[in-house]
Amino acid sequence: MRPGPVDTAMPAWILAQPPAQIGAGLHDRFVAMRDAGLMASPDEPAKMIAGLVTGDATGQIAGTSNPATIAG
């Protein structure tokens, strides 16, 4: 699991910069994520992490093969 883009100081800094200074592509990507509502507030991944730490998670990933056992 990964939270995706999170609305922290880094995206805020990128959005505050002139596009020519940091690159129009990077700036436009962050503007698009912000405008689409794709940036999670910092409390969302924090809750996820707290749940993983305090919950019953074992660290195992279900439904995958062990690459060491695959003949190549």
N, CA, C and O atoms as a CHARMM CRD file, in Angstrom:
* protein
*
  288
    1    1 MET  N      0.83800  -1.18100   0.00000 PROA 1      0.00000
    2    1 MET  CA     0.00000   0.00000   0.00000 PROA 1      0.00000
    3    1 MET  C      0.87800   1.23800   0.00000 PROA 1      0.00000
    4    1 MET  O      1.89100   1.30300   0.69700 PROA 1      0.00000
    5    2 ARG  N      0.48700   2.18200  -0.76600 PROA 2      0.00000
    6    2 ARG  CA     1.14100   3.47400  -0.69300 PROA 2      0.00000
    7    2 ARG  C      0.06900   4.54000  -0.83800 PROA 2      0.00000
    8    2 ARG  O     -0.90800   4.35100  -1.56200 PROA 2      0.00000
    9    3 PRO  N      0.24800   5.64200  -0.16400 PROA 3      0.00000
   10    3 PRO  CA    -0.82000   6.64100  -0.11200 PROA 3      0.00000
   11    3 PRO  C     -0.97900   7.47500  -1.37200 PROA 3      0.00000
   12    3 PRO  O     -1.99600   8.14600  -1.54900 PROA 3      0.00000
   13    4 GLY  N      0.01500   7.43800  -2.24400 PROA 4      0.00000
   14    4 GLY  CA    -0.05000   8.32100  -3.40300 PROA 4      0.00000
   15    4 GLY  C      0.40900   9.71700  -3.02200 PROA 4      0.00000
   16    4 GLY  O      1.08500   9.88900  -2.00700 PROA 4      0.00000
   17    5 PRO  N      0.05100  10.72100  -3.82000 PROA 5      0.00000
   18    5 PRO  CA     0.51700  12.07600  -3.50500 PROA 5      0.00000
   19    5 PRO  C     -0.12600  12.59500  -2.22200 PROA 5      0.00000
   20    5 PRO  O     -1.33200  12.45500  -2.01700 PROA 5      0.00000
   21    6 VAL  N      0.69100  13.19300  -1.37100 PROA 6      0.00000
   22    6 VAL  CA     0.22500  13.72300  -0.09100 PROA 6      0.00000
   23    6 VAL  C      0.48200  15.22400  -0.07300 PROA 6      0.00000
   24    6 VAL  O      1.54900  15.68700  -0.47700 PROA 6      0.00000
   25    7 ASP  N     -0.49200  15.96500   0.39300 PROA 7      0.00000
   26    7 ASP  CA    -0.43100  17.43100   0.41700 PROA 7      0.00000
   27    7 ASP  C      0.42800  17.88800   1.59600 PROA 7      0.00000
   28    7 ASP  O     -0.07300  18.15000   2.68900 PROA 7      0.00000
   29    8 THR  N      1.72900  17.97500   1.34300 PROA 8      0.00000
   30    8 THR  CA     2.69600  18.38600   2.36900 PROA 8      0.00000
   31    8 THR  C      3.38300  19.66600   1.91400 PROA 8      0.00000
   32    8 THR  O      2.95900  20.29800   0.94700 PROA 8      0.00000
   33    9 ALA  N      4.44000  20.04000   2.61600 PROA 9      0.00000
   34    9 ALA  CA     5.18600  21.25700   2.28200 PROA 9      0.00000
   35    9 ALA  C      5.84500  21.16800   0.90500 PROA 9      0.00000
   36    9 ALA  O      5.98900  22.18600   0.22800 PROA 9      0.00000
   37   10 MET  N      6.25100  19.95900   0.47800 PROA 10     0.00000
   38   10 MET  CA     6.90900  19.83400  -0.82500 PROA 10     0.00000
   39   10 MET  C      5.97500  20.20900  -1.98100 PROA 10     0.00000
   40   10 MET  O      6.35000  21.04800  -2.80100 PROA 10     0.00000
   41   11 PRO  N      4.76400  19.61700  -2.08200 PROA 11     0.00000
   42   11 PRO  CA     3.87600  20.04400  -3.16500 PROA 11     0.00000
   43   11 PRO  C      3.50800  21.52200  -3.06900 PROA 11     0.00000
   44   11 PRO  O      3.38100  22.19900  -4.09000 PROA 11     0.00000
   45   12 ALA  N      3.33800  22.02600  -1.84300 PROA 12     0.00000
   46   12 ALA  CA     3.01500  23.44800  -1.67800 PROA 12     0.00000
   47   12 ALA  C      4.13300  24.31400  -2.24400 PROA 12     0.00000
   48   12 ALA  O      3.87600  25.32600  -2.89500 PROA 12     0.00000
   49   13 TRP  N      5.38900  23.90600  -1.99000 PROA 13     0.00000
   50   13 TRP  CA     6.52100  24.66200  -2.51500 PROA 13     0.00000
   51   13 TRP  C      6.54000  24.60500  -4.03900 PROA 13     0.00000
   52   13 TRP  O      6.73700  25.62600  -4.69800 PROA 13     0.00000
   53   14 ILE  N      6.33400  23.41100  -4.59900 PROA 14     0.00000
   54   14 ILE  CA     6.33000  23.25500  -6.05800 PROA 14     0.00000
   55   14 ILE  C      5.25400  24.13100  -6.68300 PROA 14     0.00000
   56   14 ILE  O      5.49900  24.80600  -7.68300 PROA 14     0.00000
   57   15 LEU  N      4.06600  24.12200  -6.09600 PROA 15     0.00000
   58   15 LEU  CA     2.95900  24.91200  -6.63700 PROA 15     0.00000
   59   15 LEU  C      3.21300  26.40900  -6.53700 PROA 15     0.00000
   60   15 LEU  O      2.67700  27.18000  -7.33200 PROA 15     0.00000
   61   16 ALA  N      4.02200  26.82900  -5.57200 PROA 16     0.00000
   62   16 ALA  CA     4.30200  28.25700  -5.38100 PROA 16     0.00000
   63   16 ALA  C      5.38700  28.78200  -6.32900 PROA 16     0.00000
   64   16 ALA  O      5.56300  29.99400  -6.45900 PROA 16     0.00000
   65   17 GLN  N      6.10900  27.87800  -6.98700 PROA 17     0.00000
   66   17 GLN  CA     7.20600  28.28800  -7.86600 PROA 17     0.00000
   67   17 GLN  C      6.69100  28.63600  -9.25500 PROA 17     0.00000
   68   17 GLN  O      5.70200  28.06600  -9.71700 PROA 17     0.00000
   69   18 PRO  N      7.36200  29.57000  -9.91700 PROA 18     0.00000
   70   18 PRO  CA     7.02000  29.83000 -11.31500 PROA 18     0.00000
   71   18 PRO  C      7.32100  28.57800 -12.14900 PROA 18     0.00000
   72   18 PRO  O      8.37800  27.96900 -11.98000 PROA 18     0.00000
   73   19 PRO  N      6.41000  28.18900 -13.04200 PROA 19     0.00000
   74   19 PRO  CA     6.63000  26.97700 -13.84900 PROA 19     0.00000
   75   19 PRO  C      7.97200  26.96300 -14.57000 PROA 19     0.00000
   76   19 PRO  O      8.59000  25.90500 -14.69600 PROA 19     0.00000
   77   20 ALA  N      8.43000  28.10700 -15.04100 PROA 20     0.00000
   78   20 ALA  CA     9.69800  28.15400 -15.76100 PROA 20     0.00000
   79   20 ALA  C     10.88400  27.81700 -14.85600 PROA 20     0.00000
   80   20 ALA  O     11.90800  27.32600 -15.33000 PROA 20     0.00000
   81   21 GLN  N     10.74600  28.07800 -13.57000 PROA 21     0.00000
   82   21 GLN  CA    11.85400  27.83300 -12.64600 PROA 21     0.00000
   83   21 GLN  C     12.01600  26.35300 -12.33400 PROA 21     0.00000
   84   21 GLN  O     13.14400  25.87400 -12.22100 PROA 21     0.00000
   85   22 ILE  N     10.92400  25.62000 -12.19200 PROA 22     0.00000
   86   22 ILE  CA    11.02400  24.21000 -11.80300 PROA 22     0.00000
   87   22 ILE  C     10.68300  23.25300 -12.93400 PROA 22     0.00000
   88   22 ILE  O     10.80700  22.03700 -12.78300 PROA 22     0.00000
   89   23 GLY  N     10.26400  23.78600 -14.04000 PROA 23     0.00000
   90   23 GLY  CA     9.87000  22.96300 -15.18400 PROA 23     0.00000
   91   23 GLY  C      8.35400  22.92600 -15.28800 PROA 23     0.00000
   92   23 GLY  O      7.65900  22.58300 -14.33200 PROA 23     0.00000
   93   24 ALA  N      7.86600  23.27800 -16.43900 PROA 24     0.00000
   94   24 ALA  CA     6.42100  23.35800 -16.64200 PROA 24     0.00000
   95   24 ALA  C      5.75300  22.00200 -16.45000 PROA 24     0.00000
   96   24 ALA  O      4.64200  21.93600 -15.92200 PROA 24     0.00000
   97   25 GLY  N      6.40400  20.92000 -16.86500 PROA 25     0.00000
   98   25 GLY  CA     5.81500  19.58900 -16.73300 PROA 25     0.00000
   99   25 GLY  C      5.56700  19.20600 -15.29000 PROA 25     0.00000
  100   25 GLY  O      4.48800  18.72200 -14.94900 PROA 25     0.00000
  101   26 LEU  N      6.56900  19.42200 -14.43000 PROA 26     0.00000
  102   26 LEU  CA     6.43000  19.11500 -13.01200 PROA 26     0.00000
  103   26 LEU  C      5.35100  19.98100 -12.38500 PROA 26     0.00000
  104   26 LEU  O      4.48800  19.48300 -11.66100 PROA 26     0.00000
  105   27 HSD  N      5.39900  21.26700 -12.66000 PROA 27     0.00000
  106   27 HSD  CA     4.41300  22.19600 -12.10300 PROA 27     0.00000
  107   27 HSD  C      3.00800  21.81300 -12.55500 PROA 27     0.00000
  108   27 HSD  O      2.08600  21.76300 -11.74000 PROA 27     0.00000
  109   28 ASP  N      2.83900  21.54500 -13.83300 PROA 28     0.00000
  110   28 ASP  CA     1.51900  21.18500 -14.36200 PROA 28     0.00000
  111   28 ASP  C      0.99200  19.88800 -13.75000 PROA 28     0.00000
  112   28 ASP  O     -0.20500  19.75800 -13.49700 PROA 28     0.00000
  113   29 ARG  N      1.89200  18.92800 -13.51400 PROA 29     0.00000
  114   29 ARG  CA     1.47900  17.65100 -12.91200 PROA 29     0.00000
  115   29 ARG  C      0.93100  17.86900 -11.49700 PROA 29     0.00000
  116   29 ARG  O     -0.08200  17.28000 -11.12200 PROA 29     0.00000
  117   30 PHE  N      1.60900  18.72000 -10.71500 PROA 30     0.00000
  118   30 PHE  CA     1.14300  18.98800  -9.35900 PROA 30     0.00000
  119   30 PHE  C     -0.13000  19.82300  -9.35100 PROA 30     0.00000
  120   30 PHE  O     -0.99700  19.61200  -8.50400 PROA 30     0.00000
  121   31 VAL  N     -0.25600  20.76500 -10.28000 PROA 31     0.00000
  122   31 VAL  CA    -1.49700  21.53800 -10.39300 PROA 31     0.00000
  123   31 VAL  C     -2.65500  20.60200 -10.72900 PROA 31     0.00000
  124   31 VAL  O     -3.73100  20.71100 -10.14100 PROA 31     0.00000
  125   32 ALA  N     -2.44300  19.68800 -11.66400 PROA 32     0.00000
  126   32 ALA  CA    -3.49600  18.75000 -12.06500 PROA 32     0.00000
  127   32 ALA  C     -3.90300  17.84400 -10.90000 PROA 32     0.00000
  128   32 ALA  O     -5.09200  17.59900 -10.69500 PROA 32     0.00000
  129   33 MET  N     -2.92200  17.34500 -10.13300 PROA 33     0.00000
  130   33 MET  CA    -3.24800  16.49600  -8.97900 PROA 33     0.00000
  131   33 MET  C     -4.04000  17.28200  -7.94300 PROA 33     0.00000
  132   33 MET  O     -5.02100  16.78200  -7.39200 PROA 33     0.00000
  133   34 ARG  N     -3.61000  18.51600  -7.68100 PROA 34     0.00000
  134   34 ARG  CA    -4.32500  19.34600  -6.70300 PROA 34     0.00000
  135   34 ARG  C     -5.74600  19.62600  -7.17400 PROA 34     0.00000
  136   34 ARG  O     -6.70100  19.45900  -6.41600 PROA 34     0.00000
  137   35 ASP  N     -5.88400  20.05200  -8.42400 PROA 35     0.00000
  138   35 ASP  CA    -7.20300  20.41900  -8.95300 PROA 35     0.00000
  139   35 ASP  C     -8.15600  19.22800  -9.03000 PROA 35     0.00000
  140   35 ASP  O     -9.37000  19.39900  -8.91900 PROA 35     0.00000
  141   36 ALA  N     -7.61600  18.02000  -9.22100 PROA 36     0.00000
  142   36 ALA  CA    -8.44600  16.81900  -9.29600 PROA 36     0.00000
  143   36 ALA  C     -8.75100  16.24000  -7.91700 PROA 36     0.00000
  144   36 ALA  O     -9.49100  15.26400  -7.79800 PROA 36     0.00000
  145   37 GLY  N     -8.18000  16.84300  -6.88000 PROA 37     0.00000
  146   37 GLY  CA    -8.40400  16.34500  -5.52900 PROA 37     0.00000
  147   37 GLY  C     -7.68100  15.05000  -5.24000 PROA 37     0.00000
  148   37 GLY  O     -8.12700  14.26400  -4.40400 PROA 37     0.00000
  149   38 LEU  N     -6.56300  14.81300  -5.92400 PROA 38     0.00000
  150   38 LEU  CA    -5.83300  13.55500  -5.77600 PROA 38     0.00000
  151   38 LEU  C     -4.80500  13.56200  -4.65100 PROA 38     0.00000
  152   38 LEU  O     -4.24000  12.51600  -4.33100 PROA 38     0.00000
  153   39 MET  N     -4.55200  14.71900  -4.04700 PROA 39     0.00000
  154   39 MET  CA    -3.56800  14.77000  -2.96600 PROA 39     0.00000
  155   39 MET  C     -4.25400  14.49300  -1.63600 PROA 39     0.00000
  156   39 MET  O     -5.19000  15.19000  -1.24400 PROA 39     0.00000
  157   40 ALA  N     -3.77400  13.47200  -0.95900 PROA 40     0.00000
  158   40 ALA  CA    -4.32900  13.10700   0.34800 PROA 40     0.00000
  159   40 ALA  C     -3.84300  14.09000   1.39800 PROA 40     0.00000
  160   40 ALA  O     -2.73200  14.61200   1.31000 PROA 40     0.00000
  161   41 SER  N     -4.68100  14.33300   2.38500 PROA 41     0.00000
  162   41 SER  CA    -4.21000  15.13400   3.51200 PROA 41     0.00000
  163   41 SER  C     -3.23800  14.26300   4.30400 PROA 41     0.00000
  164   41 SER  O     -3.36300  13.03800   4.28600 PROA 41     0.00000
  165   42 PRO  N     -2.27400  14.86500   4.99700 PROA 42     0.00000
  166   42 PRO  CA    -1.26300  14.07200   5.70800 PROA 42     0.00000
  167   42 PRO  C     -1.85000  13.11600   6.74800 PROA 42     0.00000
  168   42 PRO  O     -1.22300  12.10800   7.07400 PROA 42     0.00000
  169   43 ASP  N     -3.03000  13.41100   7.27000 PROA 43     0.00000
  170   43 ASP  CA    -3.58700  12.51900   8.28900 PROA 43     0.00000
  171   43 ASP  C     -4.04700  11.17700   7.71000 PROA 43     0.00000
  172   43 ASP  O     -4.13700  10.19400   8.44500 PROA 43     0.00000
  173   44 GLU  N     -4.33700  11.12000   6.40900 PROA 44     0.00000
  174   44 GLU  CA    -4.78100   9.86200   5.80600 PROA 44     0.00000
  175   44 GLU  C     -3.67900   8.79300   5.81200 PROA 44     0.00000
  176   44 GLU  O     -3.92000   7.69400   6.31100 PROA 44     0.00000
  177   45 PRO  N     -2.48000   9.06900   5.27700 PROA 45     0.00000
  178   45 PRO  CA    -1.43800   8.04100   5.36900 PROA 45     0.00000
  179   45 PRO  C     -0.98100   7.80800   6.80600 PROA 45     0.00000
  180   45 PRO  O     -0.56500   6.70100   7.14800 PROA 45     0.00000
  181   46 ALA  N     -1.05200   8.83700   7.65400 PROA 46     0.00000
  182   46 ALA  CA    -0.67700   8.64700   9.05900 PROA 46     0.00000
  183   46 ALA  C     -1.60700   7.63800   9.72000 PROA 46     0.00000
  184   46 ALA  O     -1.14800   6.78400  10.47800 PROA 46     0.00000
  185   47 LYS  N     -2.91300   7.72300   9.44600 PROA 47     0.00000
  186   47 LYS  CA    -3.87000   6.75800  10.00100 PROA 47     0.00000
  187   47 LYS  C     -3.58300   5.35400   9.46600 PROA 47     0.00000
  188   47 LYS  O     -3.68300   4.37400  10.20500 PROA 47     0.00000
  189   48 MET  N     -3.22700   5.25700   8.18000 PROA 48     0.00000
  190   48 MET  CA    -2.91900   3.96400   7.58700 PROA 48     0.00000
  191   48 MET  C     -1.70000   3.34300   8.27400 PROA 48     0.00000
  192   48 MET  O     -1.71000   2.16000   8.61300 PROA 48     0.00000
  193   49 ILE  N     -0.66600   4.13500   8.47400 PROA 49     0.00000
  194   49 ILE  CA     0.55900   3.64500   9.11800 PROA 49     0.00000
  195   49 ILE  C      0.27100   3.22900  10.55400 PROA 49     0.00000
  196   49 ILE  O      0.72800   2.17800  11.00300 PROA 49     0.00000
  197   50 ALA  N     -0.48600   4.05300  11.27500 PROA 50     0.00000
  198   50 ALA  CA    -0.82700   3.70900  12.65800 PROA 50     0.00000
  199   50 ALA  C     -1.60600   2.39800  12.70700 PROA 50     0.00000
  200   50 ALA  O     -1.38600   1.57800  13.59900 PROA 50     0.00000
  201   51 GLY  N     -2.50400   2.19700  11.76300 PROA 51     0.00000
  202   51 GLY  CA    -3.26300   0.95200  11.71400 PROA 51     0.00000
  203   51 GLY  C     -2.38300  -0.24900  11.44100 PROA 51     0.00000
  204   51 GLY  O     -2.60100  -1.32200  12.00400 PROA 51     0.00000
  205   52 LEU  N     -1.39300  -0.08000  10.58600 PROA 52     0.00000
  206   52 LEU  CA    -0.47600  -1.18400  10.28300 PROA 52     0.00000
  207   52 LEU  C      0.38800  -1.52500  11.49000 PROA 52     0.00000
  208   52 LEU  O      0.67200  -2.69500  11.74700 PROA 52     0.00000
  209   53 VAL  N      0.80200  -0.50700  12.22400 PROA 53     0.00000
  210   53 VAL  CA     1.68100  -0.71600  13.36900 PROA 53     0.00000
  211   53 VAL  C      0.93100  -1.33700  14.54700 PROA 53     0.00000
  212   53 VAL  O      1.45700  -2.21500  15.23200 PROA 53     0.00000
  213   54 THR  N     -0.28200  -0.88300  14.77300 PROA 54     0.00000
  214   54 THR  CA    -1.01900  -1.34100  15.94600 PROA 54     0.00000
  215   54 THR  C     -1.97500  -2.49300  15.66000 PROA 54     0.00000
  216   54 THR  O     -2.50900  -3.09500  16.59200 PROA 54     0.00000
  217   55 GLY  N     -2.19600  -2.80500  14.40400 PROA 55     0.00000
  218   55 GLY  CA    -3.15900  -3.83500  14.04000 PROA 55     0.00000
  219   55 GLY  C     -2.58000  -5.22700  14.00900 PROA 55     0.00000
  220   55 GLY  O     -1.53100  -5.50100  14.59200 PROA 55     0.00000
  221   56 ASP  N     -3.27900  -6.09400  13.32300 PROA 56     0.00000
  222   56 ASP  CA    -2.88600  -7.49900  13.24200 PROA 56     0.00000
  223   56 ASP  C     -2.04400  -7.81000  12.00800 PROA 56     0.00000
  224   56 ASP  O     -1.87700  -8.98000  11.66600 PROA 56     0.00000
  225   57 ALA  N     -1.51800  -6.81000  11.34400 PROA 57     0.00000
  226   57 ALA  CA    -0.73500  -7.02800  10.12900 PROA 57     0.00000
  227   57 ALA  C      0.49400  -7.86700  10.44400 PROA 57     0.00000
  228   57 ALA  O      1.16200  -7.65300  11.45600 PROA 57     0.00000
  229   58 THR  N      0.78500  -8.82000   9.57200 PROA 58     0.00000
  230   58 THR  CA     1.92300  -9.71400   9.78000 PROA 58     0.00000
  231   58 THR  C      3.10600  -9.37700   8.88600 PROA 58     0.00000
  232   58 THR  O      4.21400  -9.86700   9.10200 PROA 58     0.00000
  233   59 GLY  N      2.87000  -8.54600   7.88900 PROA 59     0.00000
  234   59 GLY  CA     3.92300  -8.24300   6.93900 PROA 59     0.00000
  235   59 GLY  C      3.94200  -9.18800   5.76600 PROA 59     0.00000
  236   59 GLY  O      4.71100  -8.98100   4.82700 PROA 59     0.00000
  237   60 GLN  N      3.10900 -10.23500   5.78800 PROA 60     0.00000
  238   60 GLN  CA     3.04800 -11.18000   4.68500 PROA 60     0.00000
  239   60 GLN  C      2.20500 -10.61400   3.56000 PROA 60     0.00000
  240   60 GLN  O      1.25300  -9.86900   3.79300 PROA 60     0.00000
  241   61 ILE  N      2.56000 -10.96900   2.35500 PROA 61     0.00000
  242   61 ILE  CA     1.80600 -10.57900   1.17500 PROA 61     0.00000
  243   61 ILE  C      1.13500 -11.82800   0.64400 PROA 61     0.00000
  244   61 ILE  O      1.80900 -12.80200   0.31200 PROA 61     0.00000
  245   62 ALA  N     -0.17600 -11.81200   0.56200 PROA 62     0.00000
  246   62 ALA  CA    -0.92300 -12.98700   0.12600 PROA 62     0.00000
  247   62 ALA  C     -1.02900 -13.02000  -1.39200 PROA 62     0.00000
  248   62 ALA  O     -1.11900 -11.98100  -2.04700 PROA 62     0.00000
  249   63 GLY  N     -1.01700 -14.22600  -1.93500 PROA 63     0.00000
  250   63 GLY  CA    -1.27000 -14.40900  -3.35300 PROA 63     0.00000
  251   63 GLY  C     -0.09200 -14.15000  -4.26400 PROA 63     0.00000
  252   63 GLY  O     -0.28500 -13.86000  -5.44400 PROA 63     0.00000
  253   64 THR  N      1.11200 -14.24500  -3.75900 PROA 64     0.00000
  254   64 THR  CA     2.29100 -14.06300  -4.60100 PROA 64     0.00000
  255   64 THR  C      3.17200 -15.29800  -4.51700 PROA 64     0.00000
  256   64 THR  O      3.04000 -16.11300  -3.60400 PROA 64     0.00000
  257   65 SER  N      4.06000 -15.42100  -5.47000 PROA 65     0.00000
  258   65 SER  CA     5.01300 -16.53600  -5.47800 PROA 65     0.00000
  259   65 SER  C      6.31200 -16.07300  -4.86400 PROA 65     0.00000
  260   65 SER  O      6.64400 -14.88900  -4.90400 PROA 65     0.00000
  261   66 ASN  N      7.03100 -16.99500  -4.30600 PROA 66     0.00000
  262   66 ASN  CA     8.36000 -16.71400  -3.79200 PROA 66     0.00000
  263   66 ASN  C      9.32000 -16.74900  -4.98500 PROA 66     0.00000
  264   66 ASN  O      9.52800 -17.81000  -5.57400 PROA 66     0.00000
  265   67 PRO  N      9.90800 -15.59700  -5.35000 PROA 67     0.00000
  266   67 PRO  CA    10.79600 -15.58200  -6.51900 PROA 67     0.00000
  267   67 PRO  C     11.96300 -16.54900  -6.40400 PROA 67     0.00000
  268   67 PRO  O     12.48700 -16.99800  -7.42400 PROA 67     0.00000
  269   68 ALA  N     12.38300 -16.88100  -5.18900 PROA 68     0.00000
  270   68 ALA  CA    13.51300 -17.80200  -5.01400 PROA 68     0.00000
  271   68 ALA  C     13.16100 -19.21500  -5.44400 PROA 68     0.00000
  272   68 ALA  O     14.05600 -20.01100  -5.72700 PROA 68     0.00000
  273   69 THR  N     11.87400 -19.54300  -5.50000 PROA 69     0.00000
  274   69 THR  CA    11.48000 -20.90200  -5.84400 PROA 69     0.00000
  275   69 THR  C     11.10600 -21.04300  -7.32300 PROA 69     0.00000
  276   69 THR  O     10.80500 -22.14800  -7.77400 PROA 69     0.00000
  277   70 ILE  N     11.12100 -19.96100  -8.07100 PROA 70     0.00000
  278   70 ILE  CA    10.75400 -20.01400  -9.48400 PROA 70     0.00000
  279   70 ILE  C     11.99500 -20.39600 -10.29400 PROA 70     0.00000
  280   70 ILE  O     13.02100 -19.71800 -10.23200 PROA 70     0.00000
  281   71 ALA  N     11.89100 -21.47800 -11.04600 PROA 71     0.00000
  282   71 ALA  CA    13.01400 -21.93500 -11.88300 PROA 71     0.00000
  283   71 ALA  C     13.15100 -20.99600 -13.06700 PROA 71     0.00000
  284   71 ALA  O     12.15200 -20.63700 -13.69200 PROA 71     0.00000
  285   72 GLY  N     14.34700 -20.60100 -13.37600 PROA 72     0.00000
  286   72 GLY  CA    14.53100 -19.65800 -14.45500 PROA 72     0.00000
  287   72 GLY  C     15.43700 -20.07900 -15.47300 PROA 72     0.00000
  288   72 GLY  O     15.66400 -19.34900 -16.43800 PROA 72     0.00000
